[in-house]
Amino acid sequence: MYDILIKNGVYPDYSQKAFIKGDIAIKDGKIVEIGETFEEAMQTIDASQKIVSPGFIDIHMHEERFLQNGRQYDIAEYMLKMGVTTCLGGNCGSARQPLTVFREVIESLGGSPVNYMMQAGYNTARTDMGIGHYNAATPEQISVLAQKMQEDILNGAYGISFGLEYDPGITFEEIMEVLNTQPQKDLYVSAHYREDSKGALRSIEEMIRIAKESGKRFQISHLSSCSAMGQMKESLEILNQAIIDNPRLQYDTYPYIAFATTIGSAVFDEGCFENWEKSYENIWVTDGKYKNQFCTKEIFEELRQNDPGLRVVAFVMNEDEIAAAIANPISGMIGSDGGVTNGTGHPRSAGTFPRVLGKYVREDKVLSLIEALHKMTQASADRLELYHKGRISVGCDADITIFDPDTISDGATFESLDIPTKGIDTVIINGKIALKDNRIINDRAGTFIPGPYMK
């Protein structure tokens, strides 16, 4: 007897670039048969008029804050509610707690709402050593940092992430020294660019060079918030050729015209508004006494001085350029860049994947459904070398998101993350039903997935 049988749905076959009708049988966490007739199952799901998709993979998100929030999940539950089954945290050089703590909490809780992978956050390690954001590291410090990155990799980190804009003192030479001392030749590396807007092309050229000279798999993080201020067309032209020349290079992007970060970060250093050709009134406050308000000059300066860790949203990007980054046929994956603090944050944390399918596929028709699903599933799985995920195939992990293509849409807004997504019927993680009709019924179906170099 099977554990779960999904009947009457259609699933994407990326090799044929088509949707195939077929029942899907699940047992012991795996897809064991695909076809039309099967034996009985403990649970049967009728997926008539639905898409039976591989679970969405969020290749760029920001994980739990266990050290701040205790032994509870926050953003992982939002991930699950928008159909994500596996996500990669530790991005932009930031790790919200030591990797060993993160792993131990998930293990002690008996699982997670989603499957978690982590990177080693380079900027966090740099800050922990007392190196200022604008200061260059000494050769001795770089040696220690490289060793720390290797320790995290051996403790289960999948790769290393850098946040170049957040620590302007990080030099190209520092990055190369750290990467060249890592013995893992196929290591995954991601980076938040050094400059956005008018500096976007310089940033992209630098990251292309890092990818080429290091030989590592290199992921450019959230291209939309780097180049969607007038530079996307040229950015994509440069990137597409670079990716053809070096397939180890790639990028991810998200479907919103605003980015989010802490108000005290270097992103908001003097000259940022002139660079974006925007003003204080384009900055939205997500928490605190000015919650759900746009800034004035006075509010901006007060918060930057007195509450630098407060997350704000900057409406500085162009819709047509967001669409171009998502629809790019040569490359690009979908990542939310989501991060939640006390239940507040950017709606990308709760709406990214349904928004792509509802707005950009069904409404705006900038890419097809199967192209969008490929960017959300198999492309990211292959990028992360998770060849047992991201596809509907016998022997693959039973991570599945069932949705209605005619109704799926995001609900989260900048005022509230808790407006439900529409159209997601069921989410299955590791062969267990984790969500049904927007209700979490198993918040421990996911696990921590260690990197391939863990001892």
C-alpha positions as CSV (number, residue, x, y, z in Angstrom):
1,M,0.0,0.0,0.0
2,Y,1.3,3.5,-0.9
3,D,1.4,6.3,1.6
4,I,-0.1,8.9,-0.7
5,L,-1.6,8.6,-4.2
6,I,-2.2,11.8,-6.2
7,K,-4.8,11.3,-8.9
8,N,-6.1,13.2,-11.9
9,G,-3.5,16.0,-12.0
10,V,-0.9,17.0,-14.5
11,Y,2.8,17.5,-13.8
12,P,5.6,19.3,-15.7
13,D,8.0,17.2,-17.7
14,Y,10.8,19.6,-18.4
15,S,12.5,17.4,-20.9
16,Q,9.4,17.6,-23.1
17,K,8.6,21.1,-22.1
18,A,5.0,19.9,-21.6
19,F,2.5,19.0,-18.9
20,I,1.7,15.3,-18.6
21,K,-1.4,13.7,-17.1
22,G,-0.6,10.9,-14.7
23,D,-1.2,9.6,-11.2
24,I,1.7,9.8,-8.7
25,A,2.3,7.3,-6.0
26,I,4.4,8.1,-2.9
27,K,6.0,5.7,-0.4
28,D,8.7,6.2,2.3
29,G,9.3,9.8,1.2
30,K,9.9,9.0,-2.5
31,I,7.9,9.1,-5.7
32,V,7.7,5.4,-6.5
33,E,5.4,5.2,-9.5
34,I,3.9,7.5,-12.1
35,G,1.1,6.4,-14.4
36,E,-2.7,5.8,-14.6
37,T,-3.6,2.9,-12.3
38,F,-2.2,1.9,-8.9
39,E,-3.0,-0.1,-5.8
40,E,-4.6,1.6,-2.8
41,A,-3.0,4.2,-0.7
42,M,-3.4,5.3,2.9
43,Q,-4.3,8.8,1.6
44,T,-5.6,9.8,-1.8
45,I,-5.5,13.3,-3.2
46,D,-7.8,14.3,-6.1
47,A,-5.7,16.8,-8.1
48,S,-8.3,17.3,-10.9
49,Q,-7.8,20.7,-12.7
50,K,-4.6,21.1,-10.7
51,I,-0.8,21.3,-11.4
52,V,1.2,18.7,-9.5
53,S,4.5,20.5,-9.4
54,P,7.8,19.7,-7.7
55,G,8.0,21.7,-4.5
56,F,9.3,25.2,-5.0
57,I,12.9,25.7,-4.1
58,D,13.9,29.1,-2.6
59,I,17.5,29.5,-3.6
60,H,17.8,32.8,-1.7
61,M,16.2,33.5,1.6
62,H,17.1,34.5,5.2
63,E,16.6,31.9,7.8
64,E,15.2,31.9,11.4
65,R,16.6,34.0,14.2
66,F,16.6,31.2,16.8
67,L,19.0,33.2,19.1
68,Q,16.4,36.1,19.1
69,N,13.1,34.3,18.8
70,G,13.9,31.1,20.8
71,R,13.0,27.6,19.7
72,Q,10.3,28.5,17.2
73,Y,9.8,29.0,13.5
74,D,8.9,32.2,11.8
75,I,9.9,32.6,8.2
76,A,9.9,28.8,7.5
77,E,6.1,28.8,8.0
78,Y,5.7,31.6,5.5
79,M,7.9,29.6,3.1
80,L,5.6,26.5,3.5
81,K,2.4,28.5,3.0
82,M,3.7,29.8,-0.4
83,G,4.6,26.3,-1.6
84,V,8.3,26.2,-0.8
85,T,9.6,22.8,0.2
86,T,13.4,23.5,0.3
87,C,15.2,26.8,0.9
88,L,18.8,28.0,1.1
89,G,19.6,30.5,3.9
90,G,22.7,32.3,5.1
91,N,22.7,34.7,2.1
92,C,24.2,38.2,1.7
93,G,27.1,37.3,4.0
94,S,24.7,37.1,7.0
95,A,24.2,34.2,9.3
96,R,21.7,34.8,12.0
97,Q,23.3,32.4,14.4
98,P,26.2,29.9,14.4
99,L,25.6,27.0,12.0
100,T,26.0,24.5,14.9
101,V,23.2,26.3,16.9
102,F,20.9,26.3,13.8
103,R,21.4,22.6,13.2
104,E,21.0,21.7,16.8
105,V,17.7,23.6,17.2
106,I,16.2,22.0,14.1
107,E,17.3,18.5,15.3
108,S,16.0,19.1,18.8
109,L,12.7,20.2,17.5
110,G,12.4,17.1,15.4
111,G,12.3,18.8,12.0
112,S,11.3,22.0,10.3
113,P,8.4,23.3,8.3
114,V,10.6,23.1,5.2
115,N,13.9,21.6,4.2
116,Y,16.7,23.9,5.2
117,M,20.2,24.4,3.6
118,M,22.7,26.9,4.9
119,Q,25.7,28.9,3.7
120,A,28.5,30.3,5.8
121,G,28.0,34.0,6.2
122,Y,31.3,35.8,5.5
123,N,30.2,39.2,6.7
124,T,29.0,37.9,10.0
125,A,32.3,36.2,10.6
126,R,34.1,39.4,9.7
127,T,31.9,41.4,12.1
128,D,32.5,38.8,14.9
129,M,36.2,39.4,14.5
130,G,35.7,43.2,15.1
131,I,36.5,44.2,11.5
132,G,34.6,47.4,10.7
133,H,32.3,47.5,7.7
134,Y,34.5,50.0,5.9
135,N,37.8,48.6,7.0
136,A,40.1,46.3,5.0
137,A,41.0,43.0,6.6
138,T,44.7,42.3,7.3
139,P,46.4,39.2,5.8
140,E,46.3,37.6,9.2
141,Q,42.6,38.3,9.6
142,I,41.9,37.0,6.1
143,S,43.6,33.7,6.9
144,V,41.5,33.3,10.0
145,L,38.3,34.1,8.1
146,A,39.2,31.6,5.4
147,Q,39.7,28.9,8.1
148,K,36.4,29.9,9.7
149,M,34.6,29.5,6.4
150,Q,36.1,26.0,6.0
151,E,35.0,25.0,9.5
152,D,31.4,26.0,8.7
153,I,31.6,24.0,5.4
154,L,32.8,20.9,7.3
155,N,30.0,21.5,9.8
156,G,27.3,21.4,7.1
157,A,27.3,24.7,5.3
158,Y,26.6,24.3,1.6
159,G,28.9,27.2,0.5
160,I,30.0,30.8,1.3
161,S,28.0,34.0,0.9
162,F,29.3,37.5,0.7
163,G,27.5,40.9,1.2
164,L,29.8,43.3,-0.6
165,E,27.5,46.3,-0.4
166,Y,27.1,45.8,3.4
167,D,30.9,45.7,4.1
168,P,32.5,48.1,1.5
169,G,35.9,47.3,3.1
170,I,35.8,43.8,1.5
171,T,38.2,44.0,-1.4
172,F,38.4,41.8,-4.5
173,E,41.7,40.5,-3.3
174,E,40.2,39.5,0.1
175,I,37.5,37.6,-1.7
176,M,39.9,35.7,-3.9
177,E,42.2,34.9,-1.1
178,V,39.4,33.3,0.9
179,L,38.0,31.4,-2.1
180,N,41.3,30.2,-3.4
181,T,42.2,28.7,0.0
182,Q,39.0,26.5,0.1
183,P,39.9,23.0,-1.1
184,Q,36.4,22.2,-2.5
185,K,36.7,23.0,-6.2
186,D,33.0,22.9,-6.9
187,L,32.0,25.0,-3.9
188,Y,28.8,27.1,-4.1
189,V,29.4,30.8,-3.6
190,S,26.8,33.6,-3.6
191,A,27.2,37.4,-3.4
192,H,25.2,40.5,-2.8
193,Y,26.7,42.9,-5.3
194,R,28.9,45.9,-4.3
195,E,26.8,48.7,-5.8
196,D,23.3,49.0,-7.3
197,S,21.8,51.3,-9.8
198,K,24.4,53.5,-11.5
199,G,27.1,51.1,-10.1
200,A,25.3,47.9,-11.2
201,L,27.3,47.2,-14.3
202,R,30.6,47.6,-12.4
203,S,29.3,45.2,-9.8
204,I,28.3,42.6,-12.3
205,E,31.6,42.8,-14.1
206,E,33.4,42.3,-10.7
207,M,31.2,39.2,-9.9
208,I,31.8,37.7,-13.4
209,R,35.5,38.1,-12.8
210,I,35.3,36.4,-9.3
211,A,33.4,33.5,-10.8
212,K,36.0,33.1,-13.6
213,E,39.1,33.5,-11.5
214,S,37.9,31.4,-8.6
215,G,36.4,28.6,-10.7
216,K,33.7,28.2,-8.1
217,R,29.9,28.0,-8.8
218,F,29.0,31.6,-8.4
219,Q,25.5,32.9,-7.8
220,I,24.7,36.6,-8.2
221,S,22.0,37.4,-5.6
222,H,18.7,39.2,-6.3
223,L,19.7,40.8,-9.6
224,S,16.4,42.8,-9.5
225,S,17.6,45.0,-6.6
226,C,20.9,45.5,-8.3
227,S,19.9,46.5,-11.8
228,A,16.2,47.3,-12.0
229,M,16.8,51.0,-11.8
230,G,17.5,51.5,-15.5
231,Q,20.4,49.0,-16.0
232,M,18.6,45.7,-16.5
233,K,18.8,45.5,-20.3
234,E,22.5,45.9,-20.4
235,S,23.0,43.8,-17.2
236,L,21.2,40.9,-18.8
237,E,23.1,41.2,-22.1
238,I,26.4,41.1,-20.2
239,L,25.3,38.3,-17.9
240,N,23.8,36.1,-20.5
241,Q,27.0,36.1,-22.5
242,A,29.1,35.5,-19.3
243,I,26.9,32.5,-18.4
244,I,27.3,31.0,-21.8
245,D,31.0,31.4,-21.4
246,N,31.0,30.1,-17.8
247,P,28.0,27.9,-16.9
248,R,29.2,28.0,-13.3
249,L,27.8,31.6,-13.1
250,Q,24.1,32.2,-12.5
251,Y,21.7,34.7,-10.8
252,D,18.4,34.8,-9.0
253,T,15.7,37.4,-8.8
254,Y,12.4,38.2,-7.1
255,P,9.1,39.7,-8.3
256,Y,8.7,43.1,-6.5
257,I,9.6,46.7,-7.2
258,A,11.0,47.3,-3.8
259,F,13.9,45.8,-1.8
260,A,14.3,45.5,2.0
261,T,17.2,45.8,4.4
262,T,18.2,47.4,7.7
263,I,18.1,51.2,7.8
264,G,21.5,51.4,9.4
265,S,23.3,49.5,6.6
266,A,25.7,51.0,4.1
267,V,23.0,50.7,1.5
268,F,21.6,54.0,2.8
269,D,24.9,55.9,3.0
270,E,25.1,59.4,1.8
271,G,24.3,59.7,-1.9
272,C,21.9,56.8,-2.2
273,F,18.9,58.9,-3.0
274,E,20.7,60.8,-5.7
275,N,21.9,57.4,-7.1
276,W,18.4,56.1,-7.2
277,E,16.8,59.4,-8.2
278,K,14.4,58.9,-5.3
279,S,13.7,60.5,-1.9
280,Y,13.0,59.7,1.8
281,E,9.4,59.3,0.9
282,N,10.2,56.1,-1.0
283,I,11.3,54.3,2.2
284,W,8.6,52.3,4.0
285,V,9.0,51.4,7.7
286,T,8.1,47.8,8.6
287,D,8.1,47.8,12.4
288,G,8.4,50.1,15.5
289,K,6.7,53.3,16.2
290,Y,6.6,54.4,12.6
291,K,5.4,51.0,11.3
292,N,3.6,51.1,7.9
293,Q,4.6,54.6,7.2
294,F,6.8,56.2,4.6
295,C,9.7,58.1,5.9
296,T,10.3,61.8,6.0
297,K,13.9,63.2,6.2
298,E,13.4,63.5,10.0
299,I,12.1,60.0,10.5
300,F,14.8,58.5,8.3
301,E,17.6,60.2,10.2
302,E,16.1,59.4,13.6
303,L,15.8,55.7,12.7
304,R,19.2,55.4,11.1
305,Q,20.7,56.9,14.2
306,N,18.7,55.3,17.0
307,D,17.4,52.0,15.5
308,P,19.9,50.9,12.8
309,G,18.7,47.3,12.8
310,L,15.2,48.2,11.8
311,R,14.1,46.7,8.5
312,V,12.8,49.1,5.9
313,V,11.5,48.8,2.3
314,A,12.8,50.9,-0.5
315,F,10.5,51.5,-3.5
316,V,13.2,52.3,-6.1
317,M,12.9,49.7,-8.9
318,N,11.1,49.6,-12.2
319,E,8.4,47.0,-13.0
320,D,9.4,46.3,-16.6
321,E,12.9,45.5,-15.5
322,I,11.7,43.2,-12.8
323,A,9.7,41.3,-15.5
324,A,12.7,41.2,-17.8
325,A,14.9,39.6,-15.1
326,I,12.2,37.0,-14.3
327,A,11.4,36.2,-18.0
328,N,15.0,36.0,-19.2
329,P,15.1,32.8,-21.3
330,I,18.8,32.3,-21.0
331,S,19.2,32.1,-17.3
332,G,17.9,33.2,-13.9
333,M,16.1,31.5,-11.0
334,I,13.5,32.6,-8.5
335,G,14.5,33.4,-4.9
336,S,12.5,35.4,-2.4
337,D,15.3,37.2,-0.5
338,G,12.7,36.9,2.3
339,G,13.4,37.6,5.9
340,V,11.0,38.0,8.7
341,T,11.4,39.8,12.1
342,N,8.6,39.5,14.7
343,G,6.2,38.6,11.9
344,T,7.0,41.7,9.9
345,G,8.9,42.2,6.7
346,H,8.7,42.5,2.9
347,P,5.8,40.5,1.3
348,R,8.3,38.6,-0.8
349,S,8.8,36.5,2.4
350,A,5.3,35.2,2.0
351,G,4.2,35.8,-1.6
352,T,7.2,35.4,-4.1
353,F,6.3,32.1,-5.8
354,P,2.5,32.5,-6.0
355,R,3.1,36.1,-7.3
356,V,5.3,34.9,-10.2
357,L,2.7,32.3,-11.2
358,G,-0.3,34.6,-10.8
359,K,1.0,38.0,-12.0
360,Y,3.9,37.3,-14.3
361,V,2.6,34.0,-15.9
362,R,-1.2,34.2,-15.9
363,E,-1.9,37.9,-15.9
364,D,1.1,39.6,-17.6
365,K,2.1,36.6,-19.7
366,V,5.8,37.5,-19.6
367,L,6.8,33.8,-19.5
368,S,5.0,30.5,-19.7
369,L,3.8,28.4,-16.8
370,I,6.3,25.6,-17.5
371,E,9.2,28.1,-17.9
372,A,8.3,29.7,-14.5
373,L,8.1,26.3,-12.8
374,H,11.4,25.3,-14.2
375,K,13.0,28.4,-12.7
376,M,11.4,27.6,-9.4
377,T,12.2,23.9,-9.2
378,Q,14.6,22.0,-11.4
379,A,16.8,24.9,-12.3
380,S,17.4,25.7,-8.6
381,A,17.7,22.0,-7.7
382,D,20.3,21.3,-10.3
383,R,22.2,24.5,-9.4
384,L,22.3,23.2,-5.8
385,E,23.2,19.7,-7.0
386,L,19.9,18.3,-5.5
387,Y,19.3,16.0,-8.3
388,H,16.7,14.0,-6.2
389,K,14.6,17.2,-6.0
390,G,13.0,19.7,-8.3
391,R,11.3,17.2,-10.7
392,I,8.5,14.7,-10.8
393,S,10.3,11.4,-11.5
394,V,10.4,7.9,-10.0
395,G,13.0,7.8,-7.3
396,C,13.0,11.5,-6.5
397,D,12.1,13.0,-3.1
398,A,8.3,13.4,-2.7
399,D,8.5,17.2,-2.3
400,I,5.4,18.4,-4.1
401,T,3.2,21.5,-4.4
402,I,-0.3,21.1,-5.9
403,F,-1.9,24.3,-7.1
404,D,-4.7,25.7,-9.3
405,P,-3.1,27.6,-12.2
406,D,-6.3,29.6,-12.7
407,T,-6.4,31.0,-9.1
408,I,-3.0,30.9,-7.6
409,S,-1.9,34.4,-6.4
410,D,0.0,36.1,-3.6
411,G,-1.9,37.6,-0.7
412,A,0.9,39.2,1.4
413,T,1.1,43.0,1.3
414,F,3.6,45.5,2.7
415,E,1.2,46.1,5.6
416,S,0.6,42.4,6.4
417,L,2.4,39.1,5.6
418,D,-0.6,37.1,6.9
419,I,-3.1,37.5,4.1
420,P,-3.3,34.0,2.7
421,T,-2.0,32.9,-0.7
422,K,-4.8,31.7,-3.0
423,G,-4.8,28.6,-5.1
424,I,-2.3,26.3,-3.3
425,D,-4.1,23.1,-2.5
426,T,-1.5,20.8,-0.9
427,V,2.2,20.8,0.0
428,I,4.0,17.5,0.5
429,I,7.5,17.5,2.0
430,N,9.5,14.3,2.3
431,G,6.4,12.3,1.6
432,K,4.3,13.9,4.3
433,I,1.4,16.3,3.9
434,A,2.6,19.5,5.4
435,L,0.0,22.0,4.3
436,K,-3.6,21.7,3.1
437,D,-5.8,24.6,2.0
438,N,-3.5,27.2,3.7
439,R,-3.5,25.3,7.0
440,I,-0.2,23.9,8.3
441,I,-0.8,20.3,9.4
442,N,2.8,19.2,9.8
443,D,5.4,21.7,10.8
444,R,8.2,19.1,11.2
445,A,8.1,17.4,7.8
446,G,11.3,19.2,6.7
447,T,14.9,18.5,7.7
448,F,18.3,20.2,7.7
449,I,20.2,19.2,4.6
450,P,23.9,19.3,5.2
451,G,26.3,20.4,2.5
452,P,28.2,17.7,0.6
453,Y,31.4,18.3,2.4
454,M,30.2,17.8,6.0
455,K,32.3,15.5,8.1
